[in-house]
Amino acid sequence: RVVKAADKYDLKEKSGASMSTSRERATIAAMSREARADSDGLARCVHRRLVAALGETDRKIQGKNLAVLRENYFGAAILTEIGFLTHRATARKLASPAYRQQIGDAIAEGILDYLKANP
């Protein structure tokens, strides 16, 4: 992954300085670790708001090895799973514009909480 990121994000061109391949890889690895930590913090903030706002079963925060999350090197990234459309009660709720607004508001409040805690 680090080699792939180093190839994709050529730090030498962006910084205007020459970096060794090993230094470039170490930099990308550090960026990846920092992005994962940021993502964990954002996930906690959004999760807390969603659980409080929706009153649904708390399915906890789950880490998945998905490319959209794994290959993120430049900041927080999360995916939220709000419910299952195959569950009739959830499908009915999701059909409601008011319920979808509650979801959007909770996600937005979680993001704001994260940003306030991480200026």
N, C-alpha and C positions, 0 to 999 in steps of 0.2 A: 504493500500500500504506500509506503513512504517513497519508494522509487517512482511509483506511478504519479504521486503528487508532486515530487520534485521535477519530473518531466513536464507535468501539466502547468505548474506554477513556477516558471523560471525566475527564481529570486535574483539572479545576477542582473537580468535586464531591468527589473523593477527597482533594485537598490542602486544601480549604477556602479556597484562594486563587484569585484571578483570574489566568488566564494568557492571553496573546494567542494567537490561532490559530497564528501563525508560531512562537511559542515552544513551544506544545503540540506542533506537528508536529516541531520540532527535537528535543524531548524524546523523542518516540516513535521517531524515527529513531535517536537515540543508544541507546535501549533495545534496538532491533532489532540494531544493530551489536554491542552487548555480549552479547546473547543468542546471536548467531552465533558469537562468539569462545568463549563458554562451551560451546556445542554442539560446536565443533571439539575443544576440550580433552577433553570427555567422550567423544567418538567415539574419540579416540586411546587413552584409557585402556581403554575397553571392547574396542576392536579388539585391542589388545596382549594382553589376557587371553584373548580368544576364540581367537586364533591359537595362543597357547601351550598352552591347555588342549585344544583339539580336534585339532591337528595337521593341519588341512585346508589346502588351497591358499589362500594369502594373496591375496585378490581386492582388496586395498587399500581405503582409505576413499574413497567416492565421494559427492560432493555432488550432490543432486538438487533440482530446483526444485519441491518438493511443498508444497502448502498447509499441511499439518500442521507442516512445518518452517519454511517461508517466513513464515508468519503468527504465529510465536512471538515474543513481545516480553518475556517475563518469566522467562527462565532457559534452561538447557540443554535441548535436545530432540534425540533421535536416533532413528533406525529401524535395526534390525539385520536383515540378511538372513542366515539361518543356512545355508540350502541350498535346493536345488531338488527338490521332490517328484517331478518328472518324471525325475530321475536315480535309478535303482533303488537303487544303493548308499546314497545319501543317504537315500532313503525308508526303507530298512531300518534305518539308524542311528537316524533320528528316531522310529521305532516303539519304540525301546528307552527305557524309563523312566530307566535309568541314564545314557544319552547326553543325554537332555533335562535331567537333573539337572546334568550337567557343564556344559551350556550356561547354565542358570540360575545356577549357582555362578560361572562365569566373568563373566557380566554383572554379578552382584552385586559381585564383587571389583573389577571395573573401575570401577563406580560408587563404591565405597569409596575406591579409589585417587584418583579425581577429587576426592572430597570432602576427603580428607586434604591434597591438593595445593592446594585452594582453600577454605580455612576461611572 
